[in-house]
Each structure stands twice: as structure tokens, then as C-alpha cells.
Amino acid sequence: MRLFSTGAADQPAHAQEGAEHPSAPIPVVGPGVGEHIRVPLGETGFSSFPLMLGAAEFGWNVDLETSHAILDRYVEFGGNAIHTADGFSGGRSEHIIGQWLRSRGLREGTILSARIGSHADNPGLGSVNLVRAVEGSLRRLDVERIDVLYLDATLDRATNLEDTLATVEWLRDAGKIGAVGAFGFAPERLVEARILASAGYPRIEVLDEPYNLIRRDRFEGDLRLVAGAQNLAVTPSHALEHGFLSGRHRSKALMSRGVRGDQLRGHLNRRGTRILRALDQVASEVAAPVAAVAMAWLLAQRTVVAPIVNSFATQHVDELMQGAGVSLSRAQVLELTRAGA
């Protein structure tokens, strides 16, 4: 197995500017091979491995022992950025991460991001619930600070943004949070946030928007233009579209029942099959797993810094981490982009 495989030449234009792009060849030298592979997380001051490990499955479909093994494997190969949310498994995901950080003594070297606004006890972005949500996440994570706080607007599009950012400013001044990110924000709200930042309120510097080869419409428009204009670091979640872009789910008959099974079956149509075939072709050309190629396509997109990807098992981490070392040619990026059009 070649973790951090490399592929064809012809780097995307934006990858040739400035520091070495994370898709440059990485020599396999044993555990921690990617520990020096870091990209700036926008203007936050943090430097992240170009893949964030999402914890949406922890405490839900993945038990504590397996969750800790996944986290160990991620760090073993150089990962340093972990993403969770107060709404993941009702907060159990945060408990699991907190136990892992404490038992491994890795808090100092880890970028810890948390999305708040969807917990049943403290929904939305109103000032009172915002403070309660952050305090609850800090308690479950057993840490003093959340490095990147993502404001989740999916359940609350009515709260005055100035009030929210004023509360964020208090939380930051109190040392409870570092940088500020957004999730579920419309382009117009991001513009409003930047206007408020010019008046002295905290800046939104990171954007989480679900984005991948299957799910492209919402991001590839005004949202991407605004993200580029504001120099936001885009950390797209659902990077593998519930596992469909890993290439493991190709038969409706073999898909599990339930919400996730329905989601996967919905993608197994003409367009989804076309995307999988294109991924297969490129994966064969660069000698990398299909999941790694899907990650490499995201990393080749303008403004994308570090996709957020969830994992069910340690072997999945091995495949995903290779995405940071796959070099796609312009022709390969275009081929994949056309397949998903």
C-alpha cells in the first residue's frame, strides 16, 4: 500500500503559487509521514493538514474504541485537524474526542474545530444559546478553547447577525474560541458579515459548505465567488457524499436500508455511474484508491483548503490520507469535472 501516492504531472495553476502544494510527492518514511505537510487555514493563523477528520459518525455508527483507533491512525500519518459538532450524536462525538485528547496528550498539536447551533438544548445562534452551546462543547471536549468555531445557520436564519458576532467577540476575548467559521450561510450573509467586520466585529475566516463531485450546485456560484473575494478558507464537508464517492456502493440491492441507504441509492443513477467510472479511470492512472482521487479533485478546486471527511474504520483513513499526495493533471481534473456536470 502506498500512502501518499503521487500521480501525473501538470499541477493546477493555483497549486504552483507560493509554498509547496500538499499534492507534492511525500516520501514514505514511516509513522507521521505527513506531519510536516501543512497548508495555511486562510487568515486564521493555523496550519492544517490538507484533510480534516470529521467526527460525525463517532458515538453513532462508530463506538468509542473504533473512534479512538480512527483518530490514532489519522494522527499516525500526520493529520492534525479534527472537526466535530455539538449536534453530532447529541454531543457524544465531543465526549469521545475529549477522552481521546486527554488520554493521548495531543491537545497542543491539534486544531480542534466545532460547529454549534444544532444541539437540541441550545439551537440557533441567539446570544444566550450561543454562549450555552460553546460552554457545553468545551465541557464535553474537556478543553479550554475551541480553535475554530463554526456558526451553523441551518436552523437559524433570523437571528440578527450583529448580535451573533458581538457574542462571538465576547467569547473570543474570554479565550474560549479562536477563529470563526460559517456553515449554512448564504452569500448575502457572508457579505453582511464582512461589512460588520469592517466595523470592528470578528471576521468570518473559514467556510464549511457541503461540496463534492456529486453535490456542486450550491457552492459553484455566488458562494464560491464570495469565498474567493473574502479569502475564506473553504473546508467542505460531505467530501465523499456519505461514502458514495469511495466507490464501495455500486449495487442498490446491496445497500443498507434506512436514511443512508436511501441517500446512496439516490446517487446510483446515470450521472452517479458516470462519475464513478471517471473516478475508476483516474484512480487506475495514478495508482490510488477511488476515495483518494475524489479528495484530490476537491483539493484541486480554487479556495478549497482542507475537506472534512468522516470515516467508519481505520482502513478508510489509509485510503483518504492518500488524497493529499495525489497529483492530478489538468486533463484529469477536467475529466472528473465533466463527468459530474
N, C-alpha and C positions, 0 to 999 in steps of 0.2 A: 504494500500500500504506500502511495506517495502522498503524504500530507503536503500541502502547498505545492501541487504540481504546477508547471508552467506550460503555456500553450504557444499559439502563434504570435508573430510579431505585430507591428503596427499598433502601437498604443493609441487610445483615443486622444484627441488633441489636448483636452484639459488635463490629461494624466501626465503630459510632458512638461508642464509648467511647474516650476518651484521644486519642492522636495520630492524625493522618490515616491512614486505611487505605490500603494500597498500591493498592486498586482505584479510588482517586480519579482524576479526569482528569489526564493527564500531557501537557503541551504538547510537541509535536514541535518541537525546536529544533536538531536535527542530532545528530551523534555524541555519545554519552554522555548521551542524553536522560534516562535513568533513574538517573544516578549519585547523585542525592540521594534516591532512593526507597529507604528502609531501614526495616526492622522489627527490633525487639529479638529476638535469638535467646534467648528465655527469660530466664534469670538469668545467662547466661554473660558478659555484658558486651560481646558482639559485636553488631553491627548488620548485618543481611544484606539483600541484595536479595531480594524475596519469591519467588525461584525459584533453586534451586541447580543448577548444571550438573553432571550426573553424567558420569563418565568410563568407564563400564563397557564401552563399545564401542572405546575407544582401544587400539590395538595388537592388536585382534581383528578386527572388521569395518571399522575405520577406520584408515587409515595415518597416519603421523606428520604429513605435510603437511596433510592434511584435518583432523586433530585440532587442529593449531595454528590453522587457519583458523576452526574452530568456536569455539575459545577466544577468538580475536581478536574474532569477531562478538559473542559474549556480552558481553565487556567493552566493546565499542564502544557497546552500548546500555545500559550502566550496571550490568551484573552484577558481583558481587564475591565470590561464594561457589562454590568448586569442591570436588566430592566424588569421592573415589576409594576404592579398597580394595586391600589387599596381594594379594588373590586375583584381581583383575581382570587377565586375560591373563597370569597368572603374574608380575605385577609390572611388566609393560611399560607399563601405563597410568600408573603412577607415574613411570617414566622419562620418558615423553612430557611429562607435566605439569612435571616438574622442568626439562627442557630449555626448555620454553616460559616458565616463570617466570624463568629465568636470562637468556634471550635478550631478554625484554621488560622486565625490571627491575621487575616488578609484585608482588614478594613482599609488600612492606609494605602494600599496599592490598587484599590478597586474603585472604579467610577460607579456609583450607585445612583440609578435614576428610578423615580417612582411617579406614576400617573395617579392623580387624585381627582375625585369628582364623581365617581361611580359607586362608591360604597353605600350600601343601603342605609347605614346610620347617619352618614354625612354627605348626602348627594348635592351636586351642584357646586357653584363657585361663589356663592354668597360669603360674606366676610366671616360670619360665625362658623359655618360649616367648613370653610376653607381652613381655618385655624384648627378646628377639631380634627379634620381629616389629616392634616400634617402631623399633629401631635399623636394621633392614632398610629400612623405609619411609622413614626420614629420609635414609638413604644414597641410595635411588633417587630421592627427591624433591629431593635436594640442598638441604635446608633444615635449620635448627637446631631448629625446633619445629613440631609439628602442632597447629593451633589447636583442633580438636575431634576427639578420639579416640573413635570408636565401637567398643564392645566387642561383637564378633559371637559370640553364644552358640549359633548354629545347629549347630555341630559339637561343642560342649562344654557340656553342661548338668549336668555332675557336679562340676566344679572348685569348691572352696569359695569362695563369693563374697567372704568376708572376706579371704582370701589374695589374690584378684584385686585388690580395692580397695586393699589395703596396697601392692601393687606399683604400682598406678596412682598412689598418693600419692608414692612414691619417684620415679617418672617425672616427676610434676608438680613436685616440689621441685627436681629436677635441671634443670628448664626445658625438658624435651623435649616436653611436651604442655601444652595449656591446659585447656579444658573437657572434660567426659566425657559421652559419649553411649552409648546402648544399641541393639542390633539383635538381634531374635530373643528378647527377654526376655518371659517370661510375666508377667502382672500380679503374681503372688505374689512373683516375684523382684525386681520393682521395689519392692514394699513392703519386702522384706527389705533391699534396698539403701538405702532411706530410713531404716530403723531403724539400720543401720550408720553412715549419715551423721550421725545424731543423736549417735553415739558418737565422732565426730571423723573418720571416713573421708570421702574425697571424695564429693561428691554427683553422682549422675547427673542431668544437666540437660537433655539432648536425647534424643529418642526417634525412631528410624527404624523404621517399620513399613510394609511394602508396603500401599498403600491407594489406591483409586481407585473410579470408578463401577462397575467390574466386581467388584473384589476388596474386599469390605466386611465380611464376617462376623467375621473375627478382630479387627479394630480396633473395630468399633462394638458394644462391650460393656464388659466389665470393664476392658479395656486403655485405652479412652478415658476411663472414669471415673477410673482411677488417674492417667492423664496429666494430667487436669484438676485432680485433687486435689493433685498434686505440682507443678503449674505447669510441667510439662515442655513444652519447645518441640518440637512434632511436625514432623518433616521427612520426609514419606512418600516412599519410593522406589517405583519401578514406577508412576510417576504416570500414564503413558499405557498401561500394561499391554502392554509390548513393542510399542508403536506402534498397537495396535488402536484406541485412543480418539483417534487422529489422524484417523480416518475414511478412511484411504487403503486399507484392506484390507477389501473388501466381497465378494470373489468367491473361493470356495475353489479354483476352477480356476486362478486367477492367483497364488495364494500359493506361495511357495517351499517346497521340501522341507526336511526337517531338523527340528531341535528347535523353532526359532522358528516355522516354518510350521505345525507341529502345534499349537503354543500358540495361534496366531492362528485356525486352523480350529476349535479347540475353543470359541472365543468366538462364532463365527458361527452362533449358534442363535437361537431365538425371543427370548430375553432380550437377547442382544447386539445383534440387529437393532433391537429396541425402543429400546435405549439410543442407538444411532447415529441413529435417527430423531429422538429427542428432542434430541440434540446438534445435528443439522441445523437443527431448528426454531429453537432458541435462537440458534444461530450466525447464522441469517438475520435474526433480530430485532435483534441487537446489532451486526451487520455485522463479524463477527470470524471467524477460522478455527475449525474444529471443535476442534483441539488446544487453542487458547486458551480456549475455553469449558470444556473438561474441566479445565484448570488453574484457571480461575476458580471452578468448583464446589468444588474442593479447598480453595481459599483462603477460601471461604465457610463451611467447616466449623470448628466450635469446636476449639481447640487447635492447628490446623494453622497453621504459620508460613511455611514455605518448602518446597514439594515439591521432590524431587530428580528431575530429568528428564534422560534421555540423548538424544543427538542423533547422527544419521548425516551431516548436511550443514548448511551454513550457512543455507540457506533454511528449514530446520526451526527453527533458532534464532529467525529472524524471526517465525515463527508463535507459538512458545512464549512469547516475551517479551511478546506482547500480552496474555497471560493475567493479567499483573499490572495491566493497565489496563482490564479488562472489569468493569463493574458489573452484576451480576445482580440482578434484583428477587427478592423473596421468592417470588413465584409461579414464576419461572424456576428457582430453586434447588429448590423443591418438585417441579416438573415433572420435573427431571432425577433427583431422588432417587427419586421414584415409578417412573420408568422402569427403574431398576436394582434395584427391590425384588424 
